[in-house]
Amino acid sequence: SFRQNHKTYHDTFIDAANILPAVTIRDPLTWLVSMCHHHYAAKWDHPDPNRCPDFSLPNLKTTVKYAEFRREHDSILHLWNDYYREYLEASFPRLIVRIEDLIFHPEEVVKAVCECAGGSMRNDGKFRYIVNSAKKGEYAHGKERTGFVDAIIKYGSAERRYESFKFSSDLEFIRDNLDSELLHLLGYEPPDPAGKLIAA
């Protein structure tokens, strides 16, 4: 199967059937903005750093290069749709956890994840939230390090959700092309193009 034949170098000899994938997902609006800052293996046209994503461009194709193959998506937004849709429809057991729930309800979520995997929470002390970012060092996700307070500010405000989108046409594209079933199942609000905007 694909899972058994495509593994990281360090996991080559591990039976994929013994792994419970836990995938974190985030609000597509904040995910899009984050991808503009740190695009990882995804490539797409976004020539204007002040407008990203820009869904008005003629070529929205997005390519992701993996170790052994490439995948093409209709746009960076469709990458979000396709990636999480594959996990939603997977035939093997998996967990999909909203990053926002991990931030705002960490103890409850970690407890549920532990129990789902057949384990239990440690009971040798009080639950502690690591305040400093785990994204440290040379190979961290860019220069920005999101700690606990930063995350609360970033994910806890409806205004922050829209602040990087200056054109209603971009939000209209997102609204019209998002996987609405995924959005509904995960409890994310559909984008509202009537948010704080400066241009049509």
Accessible surface in RSA format (square Angstrom, percent):
REM  Atomic radii and reference values for relative SASA: ProtOr
REM  Chains: A
REM  Algorithm: Lee & Richards
REM  Probe-radius: 1.40
REM  Slices: 20
REM RES _ NUM      All-atoms   Total-Side   Main-Chain    Non-polar    All polar
REM                ABS   REL    ABS   REL    ABS   REL    ABS   REL    ABS   REL
RES SER A   1    97.62  82.5  49.63  66.2  47.99 110.6  62.06 132.2  35.56  49.8
RES PHE A   2   110.01  55.0  97.95  60.7  12.06  31.4 101.84  61.7   8.17  23.4
RES ARG A   3    55.86  23.5  48.58  24.8   7.28  17.3  31.82  43.5  24.04  14.6
RES GLN A   4    69.42  38.8  57.45  42.0  11.97  28.5  31.60  67.3  37.82  28.7
RES ASN A   5   104.43  72.0  80.72  78.0  23.70  57.1  21.16  50.9  83.26  80.5
RES HIS A   6    68.60  37.5  48.15  33.5  20.45  52.3  33.63  34.7  34.97  40.7
RES LYS A   7    62.40  30.4  25.08  15.4  37.33  88.9  24.91  22.4  37.49  39.9
RES THR A   8    87.51  62.2  77.60  78.7   9.91  23.6  82.67 111.0   4.83   7.3
RES TYR A   9   189.94  88.7 171.08  97.3  18.86  49.1 128.27  96.4  61.66  76.0
RES HIS A  10   160.35  87.6 131.06  91.1  29.29  74.9  89.33  92.1  71.02  82.6
RES ASP A  11    48.39  33.9  48.39  48.2   0.00   0.0   3.13   7.4  45.26  45.1
RES THR A  12    71.04  50.5  59.89  60.7  11.15  26.6  49.02  65.8  22.02  33.3
RES PHE A  13   199.32  99.7 165.08 102.2  34.24  89.1 171.17 103.8  28.15  80.6
RES ILE A  14    77.33  44.0  73.69  54.9   3.65   8.8  77.33  55.7   0.00   0.0
RES ASP A  15    66.21  46.4  56.86  56.6   9.35  22.1  26.11  61.4  40.10  40.0
RES ALA A  16     5.47   5.0   5.47   8.4   0.00   0.0   5.47   7.7   0.00   0.0
RES ALA A  17    77.02  70.8  44.72  69.0  32.30  73.5  48.90  68.9  28.12  74.5
RES ASN A  18   120.92  83.4  84.24  81.4  36.68  88.3  28.57  68.8  92.35  89.3
RES ILE A  19    74.01  42.1  62.73  46.7  11.28  27.2  67.01  48.3   7.00  19.0
RES LEU A  20    63.35  35.3  39.61  28.3  23.74  59.7  40.74  28.6  22.61  60.8
RES PRO A  21    23.54  17.2  16.92  15.4   6.63  24.1  23.54  19.4   0.00   0.0
RES ALA A  22    66.52  61.2  35.15  54.2  31.36  71.3  35.28  49.7  31.23  82.7
RES VAL A  23    14.72   9.7  11.19  10.1   3.53   8.5  14.69  12.8   0.03   0.1
RES THR A  24    67.55  48.0  56.46  57.2  11.08  26.4  25.89  34.8  41.65  63.0
RES ILE A  25     1.31   0.7   0.04   0.0   1.28   3.1   1.31   0.9   0.00   0.0
RES ARG A  26    35.72  15.0  35.72  18.2   0.00   0.0  16.75  22.9  18.96  11.5
RES ASP A  27    13.11   9.2  13.11  13.0   0.00   0.0   2.87   6.8  10.24  10.2
RES PRO A  28     0.00   0.0   0.00   0.0   0.00   0.0   0.00   0.0   0.00   0.0
RES LEU A  29     0.02   0.0   0.00   0.0   0.02   0.1   0.00   0.0   0.02   0.1
RES THR A  30    15.97  11.4  12.46  12.6   3.51   8.4  14.99  20.1   0.98   1.5
RES TRP A  31    31.02  12.5  31.02  15.0   0.00   0.0  16.87   9.0  14.16  23.0
RES LEU A  32     1.19   0.7   0.23   0.2   0.96   2.4   0.23   0.2   0.96   2.6
RES VAL A  33    26.83  17.7  26.83  24.3   0.00   0.0  26.83  23.3   0.00   0.0
RES SER A  34    16.97  14.3  13.48  18.0   3.48   8.0   4.96  10.6  12.01  16.8
RES MET A  35    13.78   7.1  13.78   9.1   0.00   0.0   6.53   5.6   7.25   9.6
RES CYS A  36    24.08  18.2   6.92   7.7  17.15  40.3   6.58  16.7  17.50  18.9
RES HIS A  37   109.26  59.7  82.14  57.1  27.12  69.4  51.48  53.1  57.78  67.2
RES HIS A  38    40.26  22.0  34.23  23.8   6.03  15.4  30.05  31.0  10.21  11.9
RES HIS A  39    76.97  42.1  75.67  52.6   1.30   3.3  44.01  45.4  32.96  38.3
RES TYR A  40   121.32  56.6  87.69  49.9  33.63  87.5  91.26  68.6  30.06  37.1
RES ALA A  41    46.50  42.8  32.72  50.5  13.78  31.3  42.51  59.9   3.99  10.6
RES ALA A  42     2.66   2.4   1.62   2.5   1.04   2.4   1.62   2.3   1.04   2.8
RES LYS A  43   144.98  70.7 139.51  85.6   5.47  13.0  85.51  77.0  59.47  63.3
RES TRP A  44    27.87  11.2   8.62   4.2  19.26  45.2  15.67   8.4  12.21  19.8
RES ASP A  45    75.15  52.6  67.13  66.8   8.01  18.9  13.65  32.1  61.49  61.3
RES HIS A  46    53.61  29.3  38.05  26.4  15.57  39.8  25.30  26.1  28.31  32.9
RES PRO A  47   101.67  74.1  65.65  59.8  36.02 130.9  79.09  65.3  22.58 140.4
RES ASP A  48    61.16  42.8  57.52  57.3   3.64   8.6  23.83  56.1  37.33  37.2
RES PRO A  49   119.82  87.3  87.69  79.9  32.13 116.8  95.41  78.8  24.41 151.7
RES ASN A  50   129.74  89.5 105.10 101.6  24.65  59.3  30.33  73.0  99.42  96.1
RES ARG A  51    41.06  17.2  36.97  18.8   4.09   9.7  17.41  23.8  23.65  14.3
RES CYS A  52    18.42  13.9   5.86   6.5  12.56  29.5   6.12  15.5  12.30  13.3
RES PRO A  53     4.26   3.1   2.06   1.9   2.21   8.0   2.06   1.7   2.21  13.7
RES ASP A  54    16.50  11.6  11.60  11.5   4.90  11.6   0.57   1.3  15.93  15.9
RES PHE A  55    17.31   8.7   3.12   1.9  14.19  36.9   3.96   2.4  13.35  38.2
RES SER A  56    71.20  60.2  35.36  47.2  35.84  82.6  35.86  76.4  35.34  49.5
RES LEU A  57    38.30  21.3  30.96  22.1   7.35  18.5  31.68  22.3   6.62  17.8
RES PRO A  58   139.61 101.8  96.35  87.8  43.26 157.3 108.66  89.7  30.96 192.4
RES ASN A  59    73.11  50.4  69.39  67.1   3.72   9.0  27.61  66.5  45.50  44.0
RES LEU A  60    35.54  19.8  29.19  20.9   6.35  16.0  30.67  21.5   4.86  13.1
RES LYS A  61    96.55  47.1  89.94  55.2   6.61  15.7  60.46  54.4  36.09  38.4
RES THR A  62     0.00   0.0   0.00   0.0   0.00   0.0   0.00   0.0   0.00   0.0
RES THR A  63    35.01  24.9  34.31  34.8   0.69   1.6  16.90  22.7  18.10  27.4
RES VAL A  64    10.69   7.0  10.69   9.7   0.00   0.0  10.69   9.3   0.00   0.0
RES LYS A  65   122.76  59.9 113.42  69.6   9.34  22.2  56.31  50.7  66.45  70.8
RES TYR A  66    72.97  34.1  64.68  36.8   8.29  21.6  61.79  46.4  11.18  13.8
RES ALA A  67   110.81 101.9  60.17  92.9  50.63 115.2  73.41 103.4  37.40  99.1
RES GLU A  68   119.38  68.5  81.36  61.6  38.03  90.5  48.52  93.9  70.86  57.9
RES PHE A  69    60.22  30.1  47.51  29.4  12.72  33.1  58.66  35.6   1.56   4.5
RES ARG A  70   149.97  63.0 124.53  63.5  25.44  60.6  47.19  64.5 102.78  62.3
RES ARG A  71    83.61  35.1  78.27  39.9   5.34  12.7  25.40  34.7  58.21  35.3
RES GLU A  72   117.81  67.6  86.12  65.2  31.69  75.5  26.27  50.8  91.54  74.7
RES HIS A  73    12.74   7.0   8.78   6.1   3.96  10.1  12.01  12.4   0.73   0.9
RES ASP A  74    80.95  56.7  72.33  72.0   8.62  20.4  15.43  36.3  65.53  65.3
RES SER A  75     0.74   0.6   0.74   1.0   0.00   0.0   0.74   1.6   0.00   0.0
RES ILE A  76     3.48   2.0   2.85   2.1   0.63   1.5   2.85   2.1   0.63   1.7
RES LEU A  77     0.00   0.0   0.00   0.0   0.00   0.0   0.00   0.0   0.00   0.0
RES HIS A  78    33.84  18.5  33.84  23.5   0.00   0.0  21.61  22.3  12.22  14.2
RES LEU A  79    12.23   6.8  12.23   8.8   0.00   0.0  12.23   8.6   0.00   0.0
RES TRP A  80     0.21   0.1   0.00   0.0   0.21   0.5   0.21   0.1   0.00   0.0
RES ASN A  81    11.63   8.0  11.56  11.2   0.07   0.2   6.60  15.9   5.03   4.9
RES ASP A  82    53.82  37.7  50.95  50.7   2.87   6.8  15.53  36.5  38.29  38.2
RES TYR A  83    86.51  40.4  82.81  47.1   3.71   9.6  53.54  40.2  32.97  40.6
RES TYR A  84    14.67   6.8  14.67   8.3   0.00   0.0   1.24   0.9  13.43  16.6
RES ARG A  85    52.64  22.1  52.64  26.8   0.00   0.0  31.34  42.8  21.30  12.9
RES GLU A  86    90.56  52.0  79.44  60.1  11.12  26.5  42.75  82.7  47.81  39.0
RES TYR A  87    52.75  24.6  51.97  29.6   0.77   2.0  15.96  12.0  36.78  45.3
RES LEU A  88    44.77  24.9  37.20  26.6   7.57  19.0  37.20  26.1   7.57  20.4
RES GLU A  89   118.20  67.9  86.56  65.5  31.64  75.3  38.87  75.2  79.32  64.8
RES ALA A  90    20.07  18.5   2.78   4.3  17.29  39.3  11.91  16.8   8.16  21.6
RES SER A  91   121.08 102.3  76.48 102.1  44.60 102.7  56.62 120.6  64.46  90.3
RES PHE A  92    46.74  23.4  42.91  26.6   3.83  10.0  46.74  28.3   0.00   0.0
RES PRO A  93   101.05  73.6  91.46  83.4   9.59  34.8  99.87  82.5   1.18   7.3
RES ARG A  94    77.54  32.6  55.32  28.2  22.22  52.9   2.89   3.9  74.65  45.2
RES LEU A  95    30.14  16.8  28.97  20.7   1.17   2.9  30.14  21.2   0.00   0.0
RES ILE A  96    45.45  25.9  17.30  12.9  28.15  67.9  17.30  12.5  28.15  76.4
RES VAL A  97    19.39  12.8  16.50  14.9   2.89   7.0  19.39  16.8   0.00   0.0
RES ARG A  98    57.41  24.1  55.28  28.2   2.13   5.1  11.86  16.2  45.55  27.6
RES ILE A  99    44.04  25.1  44.04  32.8   0.00   0.0  44.04  31.7   0.00   0.0
RES GLU A 100    19.19  11.0  18.60  14.1   0.60   1.4  18.62  36.0   0.58   0.5
RES ASP A 101    40.10  28.1  40.00  39.8   0.09   0.2   7.60  17.9  32.50  32.4
RES LEU A 102    47.82  26.6  45.35  32.4   2.47   6.2  45.54  32.0   2.28   6.1
RES ILE A 103    12.46   7.1  10.67   8.0   1.79   4.3  10.74   7.7   1.72   4.7
RES PHE A 104    78.42  39.2  54.99  34.1  23.43  61.0  57.72  35.0  20.70  59.2
RES HIS A 105    96.11  52.5  94.57  65.7   1.53   3.9  58.84  60.6  37.27  43.4
RES PRO A 106    27.55  20.1  27.55  25.1   0.00   0.0  27.55  22.7   0.00   0.0
RES GLU A 107    83.96  48.2  83.96  63.5   0.00   0.0  17.93  34.7  66.04  53.9
RES GLU A 108   111.19  63.8 102.93  77.9   8.26  19.7  61.56 119.1  49.63  40.5
RES VAL A 109    22.49  14.8  20.24  18.3   2.25   5.4  22.49  19.5   0.00   0.0
RES VAL A 110    50.16  33.0  49.45  44.8   0.71   1.7  50.16  43.6   0.00   0.0
RES LYS A 111    99.91  48.7  99.91  61.3   0.00   0.0  66.62  60.0  33.29  35.5
RES ALA A 112    57.61  53.0  50.07  77.3   7.54  17.1  53.64  75.5   3.97  10.5
RES VAL A 113    43.51  28.6  42.75  38.7   0.76   1.8  43.51  37.8   0.00   0.0
RES CYS A 114    35.74  27.0  30.38  33.9   5.36  12.6   6.06  15.3  29.68  32.0
RES GLU A 115    92.38  53.0  74.55  56.4  17.83  42.5  30.68  59.3  61.70  50.4
RES CYS A 116    76.83  58.1  41.95  46.8  34.88  82.0  21.75  55.1  55.08  59.4
RES ALA A 117    66.84  61.5  31.88  49.2  34.96  79.5  36.83  51.9  30.01  79.5
RES GLY A 118    72.37  89.2   0.00   N/A  72.37  89.2  36.49 100.1  35.88  80.4
RES GLY A 119    41.78  51.5   0.00   N/A  41.78  51.5  32.41  88.9   9.37  21.0
RES SER A 120    90.07  76.1  68.60  91.5  21.47  49.5  35.67  76.0  54.40  76.2
RES MET A 121    50.30  26.1  33.60  22.2  16.70  39.8  31.32  26.6  18.98  25.2
RES ARG A 122   194.60  81.7 168.48  85.9  26.12  62.2  82.38 112.6 112.22  68.0
RES ASN A 123   147.27 101.6 116.10 112.2  31.17  75.1  35.88  86.3 111.39 107.7
RES ASP A 124   105.59  74.0  65.77  65.5  39.82  94.2  47.59 112.0  58.00  57.8
RES GLY A 125    58.08  71.6   0.00   N/A  58.08  71.6  38.06 104.4  20.02  44.8
RES LYS A 126   189.82  92.6 161.21  98.9  28.61  68.1 112.39 101.2  77.43  82.5
RES PHE A 127    60.90  30.5  36.35  22.5  24.55  63.9  44.68  27.1  16.22  46.4
RES ARG A 128   186.44  78.3 164.31  83.8  22.12  52.7  60.21  82.3 126.23  76.5
RES TYR A 129    75.09  35.1  55.83  31.8  19.26  50.1  43.54  32.7  31.55  38.9
RES ILE A 130   117.92  67.1 106.15  79.1  11.76  28.4 108.31  78.0   9.61  26.1
RES VAL A 131    86.34  56.8  81.53  73.8   4.81  11.6  81.53  70.8   4.81  13.0
RES ASN A 132    97.59  67.3  89.92  86.9   7.67  18.5  10.43  25.1  87.16  84.2
RES SER A 133    12.95  10.9   3.61   4.8   9.34  21.5   6.39  13.6   6.56   9.2
RES ALA A 134   106.10  97.6  66.62 102.8  39.48  89.8  77.24 108.8  28.86  76.4
RES LYS A 135    73.10  35.7  68.72  42.2   4.38  10.4  41.34  37.2  31.76  33.8
RES LYS A 136   129.84  63.3 109.07  66.9  20.77  49.4  72.84  65.6  57.00  60.7
RES GLY A 137    48.76  60.1   0.00   N/A  48.76  60.1  40.28 110.5   8.49  19.0
RES GLU A 138   151.50  87.0 107.36  81.2  44.14 105.1  53.30 103.1  98.21  80.2
RES TYR A 139   197.60  92.3 164.72  93.7  32.88  85.6 134.70 101.2  62.90  77.5
RES ALA A 140    19.61  18.0   0.20   0.3  19.41  44.2   5.76   8.1  13.85  36.7
RES HIS A 141    76.55  41.8  70.77  49.2   5.78  14.8  44.83  46.2  31.73  36.9
RES GLY A 142    32.17  39.7   0.00   N/A  32.17  39.7  23.75  65.2   8.42  18.9
RES LYS A 143   194.88  95.1 174.40 107.0  20.48  48.8 119.11 107.2  75.76  80.7
RES GLU A 144   102.19  58.7  93.85  71.0   8.34  19.9  44.89  86.8  57.30  46.8
RES ARG A 145    97.26  40.8  76.71  39.1  20.55  48.9  36.85  50.4  60.40  36.6
RES THR A 146    35.25  25.1  22.47  22.8  12.78  30.4  12.53  16.8  22.72  34.3
RES GLY A 147    14.04  17.3   0.00   N/A  14.04  17.3  13.27  36.4   0.77   1.7
RES PHE A 148    63.01  31.5  59.80  37.0   3.21   8.4  60.98  37.0   2.03   5.8
RES VAL A 149    93.59  61.6  91.82  83.1   1.76   4.3  92.32  80.2   1.26   3.4
RES ASP A 150    73.63  51.6  69.31  69.0   4.32  10.2  17.10  40.2  56.53  56.4
RES ALA A 151     6.89   6.3   6.89  10.6   0.00   0.0   6.89   9.7   0.00   0.0
RES ILE A 152    60.64  34.5  59.24  44.1   1.40   3.4  59.24  42.7   1.40   3.8
RES ILE A 153    91.36  52.0  84.60  63.0   6.77  16.3  91.03  65.5   0.34   0.9
RES LYS A 154    57.85  28.2  55.49  34.0   2.36   5.6  34.89  31.4  22.95  24.5
RES TYR A 155    37.26  17.4  13.84   7.9  23.42  60.9   7.71   5.8  29.55  36.4
RES GLY A 156    50.49  62.3   0.00   N/A  50.49  62.3  15.25  41.8  35.24  78.9
RES SER A 157    41.68  35.2  30.58  40.8  11.10  25.6  26.93  57.3  14.75  20.7
RES ALA A 158    78.86  72.5  62.79  96.9  16.07  36.5  68.52  96.5  10.34  27.4
RES GLU A 159   109.98  63.1 103.41  78.2   6.58  15.7  39.91  77.2  70.08  57.2
RES ARG A 160    89.79  37.7  79.27  40.4  10.52  25.1  21.42  29.3  68.37  41.4
RES ARG A 161    28.99  12.2  25.76  13.1   3.24   7.7  20.26  27.7   8.73   5.3
RES TYR A 162    28.53  13.3  28.50  16.2   0.03   0.1  23.78  17.9   4.75   5.9
RES GLU A 163    78.41  45.0  70.93  53.7   7.48  17.8  30.33  58.7  48.08  39.3
RES SER A 164    48.04  40.6  29.67  39.6  18.37  42.3  14.49  30.9  33.55  47.0
RES PHE A 165     4.05   2.0   2.00   1.2   2.05   5.3   3.77   2.3   0.28   0.8
RES LYS A 166    81.43  39.7  79.03  48.5   2.41   5.7  42.91  38.6  38.52  41.0
RES PHE A 167    53.19  26.6  53.19  32.9   0.00   0.0  53.19  32.2   0.00   0.0
RES SER A 168    17.40  14.7  17.40  23.2   0.00   0.0  10.23  21.8   7.17  10.0
RES SER A 169    43.17  36.5  37.13  49.6   6.04  13.9  33.26  70.8   9.91  13.9
RES ASP A 170     3.37   2.4   3.37   3.4   0.00   0.0   0.00   0.0   3.37   3.4
RES LEU A 171     0.00   0.0   0.00   0.0   0.00   0.0   0.00   0.0   0.00   0.0
RES GLU A 172    68.78  39.5  68.78  52.0   0.00   0.0  10.43  20.2  58.35  47.6
RES PHE A 173    43.80  21.9  38.45  23.8   5.35  13.9  43.68  26.5   0.12   0.3
RES ILE A 174     0.00   0.0   0.00   0.0   0.00   0.0   0.00   0.0   0.00   0.0
RES ARG A 175   111.33  46.7  93.42  47.6  17.91  42.6  34.61  47.3  76.72  46.5
RES ASP A 176    96.77  67.8  61.66  61.4  35.11  83.0  27.16  63.9  69.61  69.4
RES ASN A 177    47.06  32.5  35.75  34.5  11.31  27.2   5.04  12.1  42.02  40.6
RES LEU A 178    15.11   8.4   2.05   1.5  13.05  32.8   2.05   1.4  13.05  35.1
RES ASP A 179    26.55  18.6  18.13  18.0   8.42  19.9  13.29  31.3  13.25  13.2
RES SER A 180    86.34  73.0  79.22 105.7   7.12  16.4  44.72  95.2  41.62  58.3
RES GLU A 181    90.51  52.0  83.66  63.3   6.86  16.3  38.13  73.7  52.39  42.8
RES LEU A 182     0.47   0.3   0.47   0.3   0.00   0.0   0.47   0.3   0.00   0.0
RES LEU A 183     7.94   4.4   7.94   5.7   0.00   0.0   7.94   5.6   0.00   0.0
RES HIS A 184   147.96  80.9 132.06  91.8  15.89  40.7  85.64  88.3  62.32  72.5
RES LEU A 185   101.45  56.5  69.46  49.7  31.99  80.4  72.12  50.6  29.33  78.9
RES LEU A 186    27.97  15.6  21.21  15.2   6.75  17.0  25.47  17.9   2.50   6.7
RES GLY A 187    53.15  65.5   0.00   N/A  53.15  65.5  32.88  90.2  20.27  45.4
RES TYR A 188    16.98   7.9   8.54   4.9   8.44  22.0  10.55   7.9   6.43   7.9
RES GLU A 189   124.88  71.7 120.89  91.5   3.99   9.5  46.01  89.0  78.87  64.4
RES PRO A 190    82.43  60.1  74.19  67.6   8.24  29.9  74.19  61.3   8.24  51.2
RES PRO A 191     5.97   4.3   0.68   0.6   5.29  19.2   0.68   0.6   5.29  32.9
RES ASP A 192    72.24  50.6  70.09  69.8   2.15   5.1  23.96  56.4  48.28  48.2
RES PRO A 193    18.97  13.8  16.70  15.2   2.27   8.2  17.02  14.0   1.95  12.1
RES ALA A 194    86.75  79.8  52.39  80.9  34.36  78.2  62.09  87.4  24.66  65.3
RES GLY A 195    24.48  30.2   0.00   N/A  24.48  30.2  16.04  44.0   8.45  18.9
RES LYS A 196   142.08  69.3 126.33  77.5  15.75  37.5  96.58  86.9  45.50  48.5
RES LEU A 197    52.49  29.2  18.32  13.1  34.17  85.9  18.85  13.2  33.64  90.5
RES ILE A 198   137.88  78.5 101.29  75.5  36.60  88.2 109.88  79.1  28.01  76.0
RES ALA A 199    38.52  35.4  23.99  37.0  14.53  33.0  35.86  50.5   2.65   7.0
RES ALA A 200   100.92  92.8  67.13 103.6  33.78  76.9  81.05 114.1  19.86  52.6
END  Absolute sums over single chains surface
CHAIN  1 A    12939.8      10209.0       2730.8       7327.4       5612.4
END  Absolute sums over all chains
TOTAL         12939.8      10209.0       2730.8       7327.4       5612.4
